[in-house]
């Protein structure tokens, strides 16, 4: 097996937000692919965290800094000379955004602009992948999936700040803008944005997220309290979206602006519109010995959407990317990770994460998925 055509071996890659749940999984996978990983982020957002549990601080170049500091970003880029940039740093909690909208907009909008400016001014960078969210779409509670060409919007600060970031990304994708800023019409930096739904997996302890709430309740022997049991979401394992990001980054370097666009990365049909209550039920079944039950404490604020789906046909048609794990496999791997962590608190989970990455790559290879079975 030669995932991503051995593209990342020996390359320097910057991951902003590497101390977060998704960023730490990406840093682990990149390290296992042979990349020199440079992380740029604030302190881990939770205690415990997947970053700390996997001992990543000793395994990669770990820079603690804020993406709102453009001077600090520029110094990091100039010092480490990355070839590929994955921008994940964000304020990603919807309710925290309601409490402090200014911080959310500064981090998610201007933080993205700062990363793009640092990348544009650093001659070594060959591709930038900006990770946003499915919440960038103006949600009309449709039963069908949103496409990359659908209208962007946001009815609360988090979604709006990410939609604003998408608009900024679109400016930096413009070749005429880049040529004007650099004075060089021949060198265009490929920039893409990627949008995923509710990403789950071991090591997420963020507040106001369903899987971490379930895990905390089970670990403490409490009932699981849910706000919107009938709300549906596109549930997917973290490795699903990351495989798309990694594949897109490799294709952008090899083929330039051909893939400098927006892409949705979502789950297959069986996990595309599953209700919160069903996810809770399956998690409780997968965790033997738990006495926890589901309790409903209805949310009447109207902040959270009740239905949201993605259409991922563009990623299939243009990138040859497809989701792999269904909901049962996704939740089984998630429970496996958390149970191992709570059975031996303080143990290094890096090896377990690597095991699940290997299992995912093997399954992708067996299914003939393009990133696992072909070069770039």
ZAKE-358501 format. One record per residue (C-alpha): residue in three letters; x, y, z. Coordinates in steps of 0.001 Angstrom, whole numbers, padded with zeros to 6 digits, always signed. Layout:
<rs>
ALAXYZ ...
</rs>
This chain:
<rs>
UNK+000000+000000+000000 UNK+001171+003484-000867 UNK-001454+005980+000389 UNK-001408+009337-001374 UNK+001336+008041-003644 UNK+003931+008499-000861 UNK+003498+012216-001518 UNK+004022+013492+002036 UNK+007193+011568+002826 UNK+010000+014052+003522 UNK+007822+017139+003018 UNK+007381+019917+005557 UNK+003733+020514+006407 UNK+002256+023195+008676 UNK-000934+022299+010531 UNK-002624+025206+012280 UNK-004872+024096+015118 UNK-002808+020946+015703 UNK-003686+020849+019408 UNK-007393+020399+018619 UNK-009224+017129+018065 UNK-009156+017123+014281 UNK-005749+018782+014011 UNK-004087+016243+016296 UNK-005402+013327+014227 UNK-004111+015037+011067 UNK-000687+015612+012659 UNK-000481+011934+013648 UNK-001398+010750+010160 UNK+001075+013122+008507 UNK+003845+011980+010829 UNK+003092+008351+009979 UNK+003251+009289+006285 UNK+006805+010548+006837 UNK+006139+014285+006841 UNK+008003+016834+008928 UNK+005041+018251+010834 UNK+005026+021797+012184 UNK+002085+022609+014433 UNK+000935+026183+015079 UNK-001807+026582+017646 UNK-002964+027791+021024 UNK-002921+025469+024034 UNK-005148+022371+023760 UNK-008756+023572+024006 UNK-009834+020884+026476 UNK-008555+018822+029367 UNK-008131+015983+028591 UNK-007259+016309+024893 UNK-006283+014010+022069 UNK-003132+016108+021617 UNK-001915+015457+025155 UNK-003139+011854+025243 UNK-001070+011003+022158 UNK+002101+012747+023372 UNK+002282+014817+020186 UNK+004282+017655+021736 UNK+007364+015407+021721 UNK+006740+013964+018260 UNK+006362+017068+016071 UNK+007530+020695+015995 UNK+005076+022264+018434 UNK+004558+026049+018209 UNK+002075+027631+020637 UNK+000802+030851+019088 UNK-002338+032583+017831 UNK-003407+032787+014173 UNK-004549+036333+014925 UNK-000831+037211+015203 UNK+000158+037669+011564 UNK+003745+038571+012452 UNK+004142+035347+014435 UNK+002640+033333+011603 UNK+004967+034910+009070 UNK+008002+034137+011236 UNK+006953+030496+011598 UNK+006463+030135+007846 UNK+009809+031747+007046 UNK+011660+029661+009631 UNK+010215+026265+008691 UNK+009527+026780+004955 UNK+006475+024514+004585 UNK+005419+023090+001247 UNK+001815+022316+002217 UNK-000425+024125+004717 UNK-003538+022729+006409 UNK-005401+025503+008202 UNK-007654+024120+010942 UNK-007187+026677+013751 UNK-010604+028056+014683 UNK-013065+028878+017408 UNK-015414+025994+016647 UNK-017990+025907+019445 UNK-021376+027366+018447 UNK-022425+028381+021958 UNK-019051+029944+022738 UNK-019447+031989+019571 UNK-022740+033309+020934 UNK-021000+034333+024153 UNK-018068+036018+022399 UNK-018872+036739+018735 UNK-015988+039193+018342 UNK-013355+036596+019231 UNK-015033+034108+016917 UNK-015008+036472+013943 UNK-011436+037595+014636 UNK-010189+034010+014859 UNK-012174+032407+012073 UNK-012205+035250+009549 UNK-009047+037299+010160 UNK-007144+034216+011316 UNK-007799+032675+007895 UNK-006705+035873+006141 UNK-003511+035902+008219 UNK-002690+032298+007302 UNK-003269+033028+003617 UNK-001081+036127+003802 UNK+001730+034192+005504 UNK+001457+031435+002900 UNK+001348+033866-000016 UNK+004479+035645+001150 UNK+006426+032398+001766 UNK+008030+031128-001415 UNK+008166+027503-000304 UNK+004390+027001-000036 UNK+002864+025023-002906 UNK-000695+024484-001642 UNK-003048+025651+001116 UNK-006055+023653+002286 UNK-008428+025701+004463 UNK-010785+023651+006619 UNK-014143+025309+007231 UNK-017460+023540+008012 UNK-020791+022433+006605 UNK-022333+025325+008546 UNK-021069+027805+005936 UNK-024204+027121+003902 UNK-027318+029220+004365 UNK-029350+026492+006010 UNK-032888+026220+004670 UNK-033602+022903+006441 UNK-033604+021092+003091 UNK-033925+017316+002964 UNK-031318+017118+000209 UNK-027621+017859+000457 UNK-025984+021237-000054 UNK-023611+021581-002994 UNK-020472+023690-003152 UNK-022255+026182-005407 UNK-025135+026778-002967 UNK-025449+030092-001184 UNK-023248+030741+001835 UNK-024599+032314+004999 UNK-024968+032036+008736 UNK-027642+032744+011306 UNK-025233+032703+014253 UNK-021617+033902+014748 UNK-019865+030589+014187 UNK-021497+029780+010847 UNK-021316+033410+009720 UNK-017625+033710+010616 UNK-016824+030576+008636 UNK-018896+031769+005675 UNK-016941+035043+005826 UNK-013714+033021+005806 UNK-014946+031240+002674 UNK-015415+034594+000949 UNK-011849+035570+001872 UNK-010579+032218+000582 UNK-012363+032917-002710 UNK-010444+036187-003055 UNK-007105+034429-002530 UNK-008082+031787-005090 UNK-008401+034523-007710 UNK-005374+034418-010002 UNK-005573+038085-010967 UNK-005585+039097-007299 UNK-002571+036925-006565 UNK-000689+038273-009571 UNK-001382+041857-008523 UNK-000230+041233-004945 UNK+002920+039384-005927 UNK+003766+041167-009170 UNK+004258+037733-010759 UNK+001547+036458-013085 UNK+003292+033099-013563 UNK+003254+031860-009979 UNK-000217+031174-008578 UNK-000627+029535-005167 UNK-003371+026871-005212 UNK-005848+027485-002362 UNK-008849+025301-001550 UNK-011580+025128+001076 UNK-013024+021911+002462 UNK-016346+021502+004233 UNK-017235+018551+006450 UNK-020115+017805+008781 UNK-020174+016330+012279 UNK-016791+014659+012527 UNK-016427+012135+015340 UNK-013741+009844+016701 UNK-011643+009152+019750 UNK-010110+012082+021587 UNK-012754+014787+021258 UNK-013685+016356+024608 UNK-015131+019661+023365 UNK-018177+020978+025188 UNK-021596+021060+023547 UNK-020779+018235+021145 UNK-022800+015054+021185 UNK-020118+012343+021258 UNK-017995+014023+023970 UNK-021162+014617+026002 UNK-022059+010925+025726 UNK-018554+009837+026678 UNK-018345+012154+029685 UNK-021715+010937+030912 UNK-020790+007263+030583 UNK-017392+007786+032236 UNK-019072+009555+035181 UNK-021975+007116+035423 UNK-024519+009839+034573 UNK-027428+009894+032155 UNK-026862+011380+028695 UNK-028725+014687+028362 UNK-029594+015733+024781 UNK-031125+019000+023600 UNK-032453+018078+020148 UNK-033028+014307+019929 UNK-034736+014496+016517 UNK-032097+016734+014898 UNK-030222+015008+012089 UNK-026577+015434+011161 UNK-024100+013932+008644 UNK-022014+011803+011036 UNK-018566+010669+009867 UNK-015325+009416+011365 UNK-012526+011960+011534 UNK-010353+009850+009213 UNK-012929+010161+006429 UNK-012602+013924+006125 UNK-008839+013876+006737 UNK-008309+011421+003882 UNK-010020+013919+001602 UNK-007928+016825+002868 UNK-004667+014905+002441 UNK-005601+013723-001035 UNK-006644+017209-002117 UNK-003381+018709-000815 UNK-001340+016219-002835 UNK-003380+016814-005992 UNK-003060+020592-005655 UNK+000723+020424-005512 UNK+000910+018040-008472 UNK-001715+019720-010659 UNK-001782+023344-009558 UNK-004975+025365-009648 UNK-006990+022576-011278 UNK-008171+021549-007796 UNK-008091+024986-006144 UNK-011765+025067-005281 UNK-014320+024128-002605 UNK-015149+020515-001775 UNK-017614+018796+000535 UNK-016449+015694+002381 UNK-019340+013886+003997 UNK-020482+010399+004996 UNK-022338+007816+002978 UNK-026135+007543+002876 UNK-026464+005421+006039 UNK-024856+008147+008182 UNK-026041+011203+006275 UNK-029232+011987+008163 UNK-029271+009987+011388 UNK-031048+011536+014374 UNK-029212+012433+017565 UNK-031339+009998+019583 UNK-030285+007099+017334 UNK-026603+007950+017731 UNK-026986+007991+021517 UNK-028769+004641+021457 UNK-026034+002995+019368 UNK-023241+004442+021514 UNK-024835+003085+024692 UNK-025195-000353+023073 UNK-021523-000354+022041 UNK-020319+000469+025571 UNK-020957-002664+027679 UNK-021663-002284+031367 UNK-022875+001300+031240 UNK-025902+002294+033301 UNK-026358+005613+031468 UNK-029659+006408+029766 UNK-030763+009169+027400 UNK-032629+012105+028948 UNK-034119+014930+026863 UNK-033703+018558+027951 UNK-035266+020352+024998 UNK-033422+023333+023496 UNK-035907+026100+022748 UNK-033330+028703+021665 UNK-033620+027827+017987 UNK-029856+028371+017524 UNK-028999+024928+016224 UNK-030348+023705+012887 UNK-032508+020604+012845 UNK-031377+019214+009494 UNK-028172+019605+007510 UNK-026790+017385+004754 UNK-023967+017582+002241 UNK-023830+016562-001405 UNK-020348+015110-001964 UNK-020721+014215-005638 UNK-018114+016784-006655 UNK-015423+015139-004517 UNK-016351+011820-006099 UNK-016337+013117-009686 UNK-013228+015306-009523 UNK-011074+013709-006820 UNK-012206+010103-006865 UNK-012909+010412-003132 UNK-015642+008395-001450 UNK-016619+007772+002182 UNK-015674+004364+003518 UNK-016926+003656+007038 UNK-020637+003527+007755 UNK-022134+004719+011011 UNK-021740+001368+012788 UNK-018012+001202+012012 UNK-017561+004884+012845 UNK-019145+004559+016283 UNK-017426+001230+016990 UNK-013971+002754+016342 UNK-014895+005788+018434 UNK-015996+003701+021406 UNK-012897+001487+021067 UNK-010666+004547+021407 UNK-012452+006049+024423 UNK-012785+002750+026268 UNK-009032+002168+025905 UNK-008340+005659+027219 UNK-010575+005326+030286 UNK-009368+001822+031074 UNK-005808+003129+031380 UNK-005913+006898+032083 UNK-002674+008663+031221 UNK-001555+006012+028729 UNK-000185+007206+025385 UNK-002934+006764+022781 UNK-000656+007404+019802 UNK-000303+003697+018991 UNK-004080+003167+019116 UNK-004669+006109+016767 UNK-002041+004717+014380 UNK-003725+001308+014517 UNK-007048+002828+013506 UNK-005359+004803+010713 UNK-003800+001576+009392 UNK-007164-000182+009533 UNK-008773+002669+007645 UNK-006051+002694+004958 UNK-006305-001091+004560 UNK-010074-000867+004141 UNK-009669+001939+001581 UNK-007083-000090-000318 UNK-009369-003113-000348 UNK-012217-000970-001660 UNK-010075+000501-004443 UNK-010492+004096-003258 UNK-008248+006274-005391 UNK-006070+007936-002719 UNK-005159+004542-001261 UNK-004588+002726-004526 UNK-002953+005192-006928 UNK-000283+007840-007187 UNK-000862+011534-007751 
</rs>
